[in-house]
Amino acid sequence: DAEITQSPRHKITETGRQVTLACHQTWNHNNMFWYRQDLGHGLRLIHYSYGVHDTNKGEVSDGYSVSRSNTEDLPLTLESAASSQTSVYFCASSEKHEQFFGPGTRLTVL
Amino acid sequence: QQQVKQSPQSLIVQKGGISIINCAYENTAFDYFPWYQQFPGKGPALLIAIRPDVSEKKEGRFTISFNKSAKQFSLHIMDSQPGDSATYFCAASKTGTASKLTFGTGTRLQVTL
């Protein structure tokens, strides 16, 4: 069965460190998205991609970057982690309107 | 600027009751309105969706009501069950944006026995 996976599921890091969260989908979807989920804010879009080598900024992109070298993967990098980036991160993919979400990564920045 | 406003933030309903969650949007270009359901420790999953050419869509115990003139839509859960306890997100998108969704802030629903 097709799926979308995220790794790691939990990560604790220190302020200033670079962190990369992985997202892998086997749906062969062109569209991929990264969100962060925080209480009171819902799901906020960080970056998204409509295909290989395409990346776009979402509403909360500062401090984050993505690259899309193949259809299956969209890694999210925190260049210099900050405490404000402590959150739960979700990756999603879609072909048309329905988005399929991964299980999430809980990131704590100390 | 929050383009999709959702209320209430939390909701407690007795088993068998009706749960109602409301959303309002600002962008009149939005033409697709889904609801996502999220259980603790899981990612959100599509529950039901509607387009503005209809005023209501029903799937089992779940119904979306849509009011285009008021720019509002709501989710009704009939005969609410403890298994419906989850967080619900409304969202909106517009054609041509390759499914880029704008989400509401979520409603945490608890269905008690």
Chai-1 contact restraints between the chains, C-beta under 6 A:
chainA,res_idxA,chainB,res_idxB,connection_type,confidence,min_distance_angstrom,max_distance_angstrom,comment,restraint_id
A,N31,B,A98,contact,1.0,0.0,6.0,A-B,restraint_1
A,N31,B,S99,contact,1.0,0.0,6.0,A-B,restraint_2
A,G42,B,F103,contact,1.0,0.0,6.0,A-B,restraint_3
A,G42,B,G104,contact,1.0,0.0,6.0,A-B,restraint_4
A,G42,B,T105,contact,1.0,0.0,6.0,A-B,restraint_5
A,G42,B,G106,contact,1.0,0.0,6.0,A-B,restraint_6
A,L43,B,F103,contact,1.0,0.0,6.0,A-B,restraint_7
A,Y50,B,A98,contact,1.0,0.0,6.0,A-B,restraint_8
A,F90,B,G43,contact,1.0,0.0,6.0,A-B,restraint_9
A,S94,B,S99,contact,1.0,0.0,6.0,A-B,restraint_10
A,H97,B,Y32,contact,1.0,0.0,6.0,A-B,restraint_11
A,H97,B,S99,contact,1.0,0.0,6.0,A-B,restraint_12
A,E98,B,L46,contact,1.0,0.0,6.0,A-B,restraint_13
A,F101,B,G43,contact,1.0,0.0,6.0,A-B,restraint_14
A,F101,B,P44,contact,1.0,0.0,6.0,A-B,restraint_15
A,G102,B,G43,contact,1.0,0.0,6.0,A-B,restraint_16
A,P103,B,G43,contact,1.0,0.0,6.0,A-B,restraint_17
A,G104,B,G43,contact,1.0,0.0,6.0,A-B,restraint_18
